[in-house]
Amino acid sequence: MNGRITEIVNKAGIRDVGFCSFETVSGKMLNCRALSRLPENAKSIILMLFPYKVKEDKPKNISRYAAVPDYHKIAGKYLESITVKLRNEFIDNKFEWFTDNSPIPEVYAAAAAGLGLYGENGLLINEKYGSWCFIGEIVTDMPLDCKNEVKKCPLCSNCKKACPRGDLGDKCLSAVSQQKRELNLAEKTALKRYNTVWGCDICAEVCPLNRNAGITYIKEFIEAYRDFYKSGEDIKDRAYEWRGESTVKRNFEILNSDLFS
């Protein structure tokens, strides 16, 4: 069955697929609303990667994942199409797709499926695309031949040393950039220092396993790539649309202000 499922995924346009048993992650389930969508008697998880690095040079003032269109919609389109094909072919089995808003611990499951190493920074590090990958999965009650060994990165700690958490009271800079509340001086200073309107790639940029990460083949990411955020741009279908224009506009204004004048 693994070979046929891989063939269906590949024909749909996604190249990287792996398999993890549901039992491997069952004790690590995340509590979210999507939990109720898990198929009864789930046996296996089909994991897929959606690489999103479009250029060698990093974007000017946004995270790489924000430089491409909202992956929930792009990955969701592929996952929905693949799920329909699987349901049509394997009519006695159940299939449900998830991405991000998922009860599955995606990085752990993808590592268990043989799609990469579990990074010290909590990211998956794929051999071809480094950590510049979104993860999507389909949970099924079909028993499949699964890899279930999680391998970790070499633990060089470059990511921890470079992370700006120490300047932010152990807050993630990416999370700070997404806050709707008023930011304090330390948070504003960090946004300005690291020149980010949305997100943070510092831990990934310093990872030695990302040095030769490959470029994406996914046309939707390539065609709608934006190298930076500019005030007044159309944010429809961008990663920051869900937060609203006021949040990214505020961050942009912080970057272009003199905090200490």
N, C-alpha and C positions, 0 to 999 in steps of 0.2 A: 504493500500500500504506500510506503514511503516514496518509492520511485514515482508512482502515478501522481501523488499529491505534489511532489517537487515539480513534475512536468507541468501540472496545471498552474502552479505559482509562477514558474518561469515563462509560460506562454502568456500569462497576464502582464508580464513586464517586470517582474521582481526576481532578481538573480540570487539573492542570499536567503536560504531557508534552512531551518534546523528543527529538531524535535526533542521535546522534553516531556517526561511523564508528569502528569498532574500531581501525583503523590509526592514528587520531589519538592514541590512548592506549596503543597496544601497547608502546611503548618506556618507558612509565611504570608498568607492571604492578607491583602490590604482591605480595610473596612471602608467601602465606598458604596454609593448607590448602585453601581454596576454589578455588585456582588450577586444580586438576585437574578442576573441574566446568565449566570453560569449554567451550562447544561447539567441536568441531573445525571449522576453517575459519570462525571467527567473522568476521562482516562489519560488524555494526551493534550499537549499544547504544540501547535504549529507556530514557530517563531519566524518572523521576517524582518529584514533590515531595509531601511530607506536612507541611503547615504545622502548627505546634503552639502558637502563641501563643493562649492562651485569654482572657486579660484584659490590659487596658492596664497595670495595676499589676503589678509583678514579684512573684514569690513571696517569702515572708518569709525563709526560710533554706535554700532549695534552688534549683538552677538551673531555668530554665523547662522544660528538656527532662526534668527529673526530676519536675516537677509533674504531668506526664501519665503514663499507664501506659506500660510498657516498649514503645518503638516497634518493637523487633525483632519483637515478637509482632503488633502492630497492622499495621505496614507489611507484615510477612511474610504476614499473612492476605490482604491485598489483592493482593500480588504473586503469591502462589500461585494465587489465583482467576483473575487476568488471564492468567497463564502457561498454565493449563489451557485457557482459552478460545482462546488463540492456537494452542496445539498442536492443538486440535480443528478449528480453521478452516484452518490452514496445515499440513497433515499432512506435507508434504514438507520442512519446515524444523524446526530445533531451537531451543528456547528454554530458557534457564536464568536464574532470578532470584537476585539478591543484594541484601543491604543491610548496611552496616557491615562485617561479616566478608566482605570482598569483595576480589578482586584488582584491581578497577577503581579508579583514583584518582577517587573519586566527585565531589568538588568540581570538579576540572579537567574531567571529562567532562560534568557538568551545565552548566558555563559554556560549554563547546564546543557543547553542544546548544542554546544560546540561552536557558537558563532563569535566567540571572543573571550577575552580575559575580563575578570571582575576587577576593575581599577580601584586603586587606593582612594580615589576621589569619588567613588560610587558610580562611575560611568563604565559602560561596556567599551572595551577596546578591541575592535575587529582587526584582523590581520591586514586586510586590504584598505579599509577606510578609517582606521583609527577609531577615535571616539566620536567622529562626526557622523553619527547614525541615529536616526529615529528607529524605534522598535514598535512593531505591531504584532498581534498574535490572534490566532483562532483556537478556541478551546473546543474539544470534541469528546464525545463518549466512545470514539473509535480507539481501540488499543493499537498503538504504533510502536515501531522499533525506535527506542529513544536513547539518546546520550544523557547521562545524568551526573556528570562530573564537572564541578565548578573549579576552574583554574584561575588563580589570581595573578595580577601583574607582579613585576619584580620588587615592588615596594621601595622605589628609590626616594620617595617622599618629596620629589620636586614640586608636586602639586600642593602639598601641605605648606611647604616653605613659601610658595609664591602667593598663596591665597590671602586676600585682604581681610579675612574674618577678624584677625587680631586688631585691626583698626576700627572694627564695627561691633565690638562686644560679642563676638562669635556669631554675627549675622552674616548670611550669604549676600554678597553684593547683588547677585541676580534678583534675589527676593526683595532686596531694598529698592531696586529699580522699578519693581512692580507694585510698591505700596501706594495706596491712594491717600493715606494720611499725610499730614505735614511732616517733612523730613527734618531731622535734627542736623546740627552743624557737621557732626562727624560723618553722617550719611551723605550730605551734600558734598562735603570735601572729597569723599571716596568716589562719588560719581564723577566729579570734575577731574580728580587725579587720574582715574583710569579711563576717562573719556567715554563713558557709556550712557546712552539714552535708554537702552533696554538690554538686559541680560549680562552675562559675564562668561568669558572663555579662558580666563587666565590659567586655571588648572589644566585645561586641555592644551593650550598653546605651549606650555612648558614641558609637557609629557614627551619623553624621548621616543615613545612608541608612535607618536603622531607625526614624526618628522617626514616620513615619506607617504603620508596618507593620500589615498587616491581621490580623484575628482568624481563627482556623482555622474551617473548616466540618466537620472530621472529628468525628463524634459520639462516637466512642470516647474521644477526647482530652477533649472537653468534659464528658462524663458522669462520667468518673473522675478529674477534676482535683482535686489537693490543693494547697492554698496554702502548706503548710509540712510539715516532718517533726516528729513528736513522738515522744518515747521510748516504746517499747512498741507502736507501731502495727504493723499487719499490712503487711509489706513485699512480700508476694506480688505479682508482676506489676509491680513498680516498677523503675526503672532501676538502683537500688542493690541489688536482690535478689541479683544474681550475686556481690556482694562479701560478702554475709552481714550479719546484723544487728549483729554486734560492731563493724564498722567505722563505720557511721553512728551507732551509739549512742556510740562513743568521741568522734566529732566533736561530737555534740550535747552531751556532757558538757564538752568543751573550751569550747564557746560559753558554757556556764553556769558556768564556773569562774573563779576569780581566779588568773590565771597568776603574778602577781607578789606574792602574799601570803606 
